[in-house]
Amino acid sequence: MVSLQAVRANNSALKELGPGLVAVFVGGTSGIGESTAREFARNTDSPRVYLVGRNQAEATRITQELQKLNPEGKFHFIKSDLSLLRNVDVACKEIQAKEEKINLLFLSCGYLTMKGREETPEGLDRKFSLNYYARMRFAQNLLPQLSAASQSNTLSRVVSVLDPNARGSLVLDDLSLKTHFSLSNCATHACTMNNLAVEELAATNPGISFVHAFPGLVKTGVTRGYGPILQTGMAALFVLLKPFTVPLGESGERHLYAATSKTFSPKSKPEESAAVGSTGEKGSGAYWLNWNGDPYGGVPAKMKGYQEKGIGKQVWEHTQDVFQKVCQEGGKY
Ligand SMILES: NC(=O)c1ccc[n+]([C@@H]2O[C@H](COP(=O)([O-])OP(=O)(O)OC[C@H]3O[C@@H](n4cnc5c(N)ncnc54)[C@H](OP(=O)(O)O)[C@@H]3O)[C@@H](O)[C@H]2O)c1
């Protein structure tokens, strides 16, 4: 476990990276994204921060607060429903028009639901799209700006917050779960595909590091999509489980560590202190992290099987196929 003291030592040294770091928080209007953006604003010198989400009122509250925390910083909001990949492309263009380099892409958009498959006009399940496809579309679109940051020898990292400790098996002939949708299959696919995608991205972009992090149990707005009865039940559950939860502020501090520590170095710039990556190789550039900053020890048996069979390539080709049909051809998957 990385101690909170070590987390704070890392975060309080971030000003040494120099002024003008750029971070994009996709899902920065609430919960873990908001909390991490706050720590980023607190600990960096003259940062430029983009929060992406739908909630204008929350975004105004947060950007005003961040501006007070760091008067030299610049804080922007991009309002967008990211369950549509074509909206992701528009949001990325807006950022790219302003920034040549991006140091941190932090991906935490999503929500919990008990509903079944909710198909978007692009032919994907809404929740699955937010937890996987939209996140990977952001990462792919912003690779040139992340690479530019890497080439100028500063931080260049993508962090996706979900759960690397995926349970269940992939339905390999229906990766988007058109006909095999269930909430548990959706969770398995989103988590496993995040795992495999960060490995594919790290292999082809060795100057950038990619992290898939589990936050633990954190009291946030994530249950707001539930009906009132379930929400009350969840609130009671959080009270009972309080000793096992991660306080929201600490979660922000820990995710800022995951987003900036040299331990999670890119493949092309190995650090002496580099952690063991998802392939078992030290400093591999792709890291699956537990809530406390520890890389998942050893590779879970199922993931090892997927790695040995090259399923990551299949997942990435499928992802490209979705992007081609939806974003390039303007159709539906
Ligand atoms: N909290 C936990 O205990 C926990 C545990 C394990 C995994 N996770 C996962 O971690 C991620 C972050 O969770 P959180 O707890 O920080 O949740 P949260 O407080 O609800 O934050 C979710 C963020 O996603 C954004 N979002 C949701 N739907 C969107 C849409 N259609 N378009 C654009 N943005 C959208 C929200 O922004 P707007 O409302 O402005 O749209 C918000 O900023 C989620 O994927 C969650 O499943 C959380």
The ligand as an SDF file (V2000), in Angstrom:
LIG
                    3D

 48 52  0  0  0  0  0  0  0  0999 V2000
  -17.5970    5.7160   -6.4430 N   0  0  0  0  0  0  0  0  0  0  0  0
  -17.2730    4.4380   -6.3320 C   0  0  0  0  0  0  0  0  0  0  0  0
  -17.3100    3.8400   -5.2440 O   0  0  0  0  0  0  0  0  0  0  0  0
  -16.8240    3.6750   -7.5540 C   0  0  0  0  0  0  0  0  0  0  0  0
  -16.3380    2.3620   -7.3840 C   0  0  0  0  0  0  0  0  0  0  0  0
  -15.8980    1.6580   -8.5050 C   0  0  0  0  0  0  0  0  0  0  0  0
  -15.9490    2.2510   -9.7600 C   0  0  0  0  0  0  0  0  0  0  0  0
  -16.4450    3.5190   -9.8850 N   0  0  0  0  0  0  0  0  0  0  0  0
  -16.4940    4.0880  -11.2400 C   0  0  0  0  0  0  0  0  0  0  0  0
  -15.6940    5.2580  -11.2780 O   0  0  0  0  0  0  0  0  0  0  0  0
  -16.2310    6.1900  -12.2350 C   0  0  0  0  0  0  0  0  0  0  0  0
  -16.3770    7.5430  -11.5650 C   0  0  0  0  0  0  0  0  0  0  0  0
  -17.3310    7.4190  -10.5520 O   0  0  0  0  0  0  0  0  0  0  0  0
  -17.7040    8.5710   -9.5040 P   0  0  0  0  0  0  0  0  0  0  0  0
  -17.9390    7.8430   -8.2440 O   0  0  0  0  0  0  0  0  0  0  0  0
  -16.7560    9.6840   -9.5850 O   0  0  0  0  0  0  0  0  0  0  0  0
  -19.1260    9.0150  -10.0980 O   0  0  0  0  0  0  0  0  0  0  0  0
  -19.8720   10.4270  -10.1830 P   0  0  0  0  0  0  0  0  0  0  0  0
  -19.6350   11.2230   -8.9680 O   0  0  0  0  0  0  0  0  0  0  0  0
  -21.2800   10.1290  -10.5430 O   0  0  0  0  0  0  0  0  0  0  0  0
  -19.1370   11.1330  -11.4350 O   0  0  0  0  0  0  0  0  0  0  0  0
  -19.3880   10.6550  -12.7350 C   0  0  0  0  0  0  0  0  0  0  0  0
  -19.0300   11.7050  -13.7530 C   0  0  0  0  0  0  0  0  0  0  0  0
  -19.4370   11.1850  -15.0260 O   0  0  0  0  0  0  0  0  0  0  0  0
  -20.0900   12.2170  -15.7450 C   0  0  0  0  0  0  0  0  0  0  0  0
  -21.0950   11.6820  -16.6520 N   0  0  0  0  0  0  0  0  0  0  0  0
  -22.0540   10.7630  -16.3860 C   0  0  0  0  0  0  0  0  0  0  0  0
  -22.8260   10.5950  -17.4820 N   0  0  0  0  0  0  0  0  0  0  0  0
  -22.3350   11.4300  -18.4420 C   0  0  0  0  0  0  0  0  0  0  0  0
  -22.7130   11.7250  -19.7680 C   0  0  0  0  0  0  0  0  0  0  0  0
  -23.7470   11.1130  -20.3780 N   0  0  0  0  0  0  0  0  0  0  0  0
  -21.9910   12.6300  -20.4550 N   0  0  0  0  0  0  0  0  0  0  0  0
  -20.9420   13.2740  -19.8690 C   0  0  0  0  0  0  0  0  0  0  0  0
  -20.5370   13.0360  -18.6180 N   0  0  0  0  0  0  0  0  0  0  0  0
  -21.2390   12.1140  -17.9040 C   0  0  0  0  0  0  0  0  0  0  0  0
  -20.7740   13.0670  -14.6760 C   0  0  0  0  0  0  0  0  0  0  0  0
  -20.9200   14.3820  -15.1830 O   0  0  0  0  0  0  0  0  0  0  0  0
  -22.3340   15.1070  -15.4870 P   0  0  0  0  0  0  0  0  0  0  0  0
  -23.2620   14.7210  -14.4000 O   0  0  0  0  0  0  0  0  0  0  0  0
  -21.9330   16.5700  -15.4990 O   0  0  0  0  0  0  0  0  0  0  0  0
  -22.7330   14.6420  -16.8300 O   0  0  0  0  0  0  0  0  0  0  0  0
  -19.7380   13.0390  -13.5600 C   0  0  0  0  0  0  0  0  0  0  0  0
  -18.7990   14.0750  -13.7560 O   0  0  0  0  0  0  0  0  0  0  0  0
  -17.5590    5.5910  -12.7120 C   0  0  0  0  0  0  0  0  0  0  0  0
  -17.3690    4.9330  -13.9340 O   0  0  0  0  0  0  0  0  0  0  0  0
  -17.8930    4.5750  -11.6290 C   0  0  0  0  0  0  0  0  0  0  0  0
  -18.6940    3.5170  -12.1090 O   0  0  0  0  0  0  0  0  0  0  0  0
  -16.8640    4.2500   -8.8160 C   0  0  0  0  0  0  0  0  0  0  0  0
  1  2  1  0
  2  3  2  0
  2  4  1  0
  4  5  1  0
  4 48  2  0
  5  6  2  0
  6  7  1  0
  7  8  2  0
  8  9  1  0
  8 48  1  0
  9 10  1  0
  9 46  1  0
 10 11  1  0
 11 12  1  0
 11 44  1  0
 12 13  1  0
 13 14  1  0
 14 15  2  0
 14 16  1  0
 14 17  1  0
 17 18  1  0
 18 19  2  0
 18 20  1  0
 18 21  1  0
 21 22  1  0
 22 23  1  0
 23 24  1  0
 23 42  1  0
 24 25  1  0
 25 26  1  0
 25 36  1  0
 26 27  1  0
 26 35  1  0
 27 28  2  0
 28 29  1  0
 29 30  1  0
 29 35  2  0
 30 31  1  0
 30 32  2  0
 32 33  1  0
 33 34  2  0
 34 35  1  0
 36 37  1  0
 36 42  1  0
 37 38  1  0
 38 39  2  0
 38 40  1  0
 38 41  1  0
 42 43  1  0
 44 45  1  0
 44 46  1  0
 46 47  1  0
M  CHG  2   8   1  16  -1
M  END
$$$$
